[in-house]
Amino acid sequence: MGLITQILTLPFAPVRGVGWVLDQVVLTAERQYYDPAPVRKELAELEQALLDGEIDEEEFDRREDELLDRLEELEAYQQSLQARS
């Protein structure tokens, strides 16, 4: 960029800055949403609750199916990201 272009586009700098911040917020939110670690942790806690007798087998199966479906979704998302790269 030339000096004149930089001077002429200077009033738009705050807009570009806000756009960058919003991009960073979206990226961070996506990383947190698609992170498999919390789902794996919840699976482990669910199994412990079953072993401790806090939930019955039916409740365990239902919630385990939900969590395993979520893990499959996360893996599919990770694979789609790798395919784009």
C-alpha positions as CSV (number, residue, x, y, z in Angstrom):
1,M,0.0,0.0,0.0
2,G,1.2,3.4,-0.8
3,L,1.3,6.3,1.5
4,I,-1.6,8.1,-0.2
5,T,-3.8,4.9,0.0
6,Q,-3.0,4.6,3.7
7,I,-3.9,8.2,4.4
8,L,-7.2,7.9,2.4
9,T,-8.2,4.7,4.1
10,L,-7.2,5.8,7.6
11,P,-10.8,6.7,8.6
12,F,-11.8,3.0,8.0
13,A,-9.1,1.7,10.4
14,P,-11.6,1.3,13.3
15,V,-14.0,-0.7,11.1
16,R,-11.2,-3.0,10.0
17,G,-10.2,-3.4,13.7
18,V,-13.7,-4.3,14.8
19,G,-13.9,-6.8,11.9
20,W,-10.6,-8.4,13.0
21,V,-11.9,-8.6,16.7
22,L,-15.1,-10.2,15.6
23,D,-13.2,-12.8,13.5
24,Q,-11.1,-13.7,16.5
25,V,-14.2,-14.0,18.7
26,V,-15.8,-16.4,16.2
27,L,-12.6,-18.4,15.8
28,T,-12.3,-18.8,19.6
29,A,-16.0,-19.8,19.9
30,E,-15.6,-22.4,17.2
31,R,-12.6,-23.9,18.8
32,Q,-14.4,-24.2,22.1
33,Y,-17.6,-25.6,20.6
34,Y,-15.7,-28.2,18.5
35,D,-13.3,-29.2,21.2
36,P,-13.8,-33.0,22.0
37,A,-12.1,-32.8,25.4
38,P,-15.2,-31.7,27.4
39,V,-17.3,-34.4,25.7
40,R,-14.8,-37.1,26.6
41,K,-14.7,-35.7,30.2
42,E,-18.5,-35.8,30.4
43,L,-18.4,-39.4,29.1
44,A,-16.0,-40.4,31.9
45,E,-18.1,-38.6,34.5
46,L,-21.2,-40.4,33.1
47,E,-19.5,-43.7,33.5
48,Q,-18.5,-42.9,37.1
49,A,-22.1,-41.9,37.9
50,L,-23.3,-45.3,36.7
51,L,-20.6,-47.1,38.7
52,D,-21.5,-45.0,41.8
53,G,-25.2,-45.9,41.3
54,E,-26.3,-42.2,40.8
55,I,-28.0,-43.1,37.5
56,D,-29.5,-46.3,36.1
57,E,-28.5,-48.2,33.0
58,E,-31.3,-46.7,30.9
59,E,-30.2,-43.1,31.7
60,F,-26.6,-44.0,31.0
61,D,-27.4,-45.5,27.6
62,R,-29.4,-42.5,26.6
63,R,-26.9,-39.9,27.6
64,E,-24.0,-42.0,26.3
65,D,-25.6,-42.2,22.9
66,E,-26.0,-38.4,22.9
67,L,-22.4,-37.9,23.8
68,L,-21.1,-40.4,21.2
69,D,-23.2,-38.7,18.5
70,R,-21.6,-35.4,19.5
71,L,-18.1,-36.9,19.3
72,E,-18.9,-38.2,15.8
73,E,-20.0,-34.7,14.8
74,L,-16.8,-33.2,16.2
75,E,-14.7,-35.8,14.3
76,A,-16.6,-35.1,11.1
77,Y,-16.0,-31.3,11.5
78,Q,-12.2,-31.9,12.1
79,Q,-12.0,-34.0,9.0
80,S,-13.8,-31.4,6.9
81,L,-11.3,-28.8,8.2
82,Q,-8.4,-31.0,7.2
83,A,-9.9,-31.6,3.8
84,R,-10.1,-27.9,3.2
85,S,-6.4,-27.4,4.0
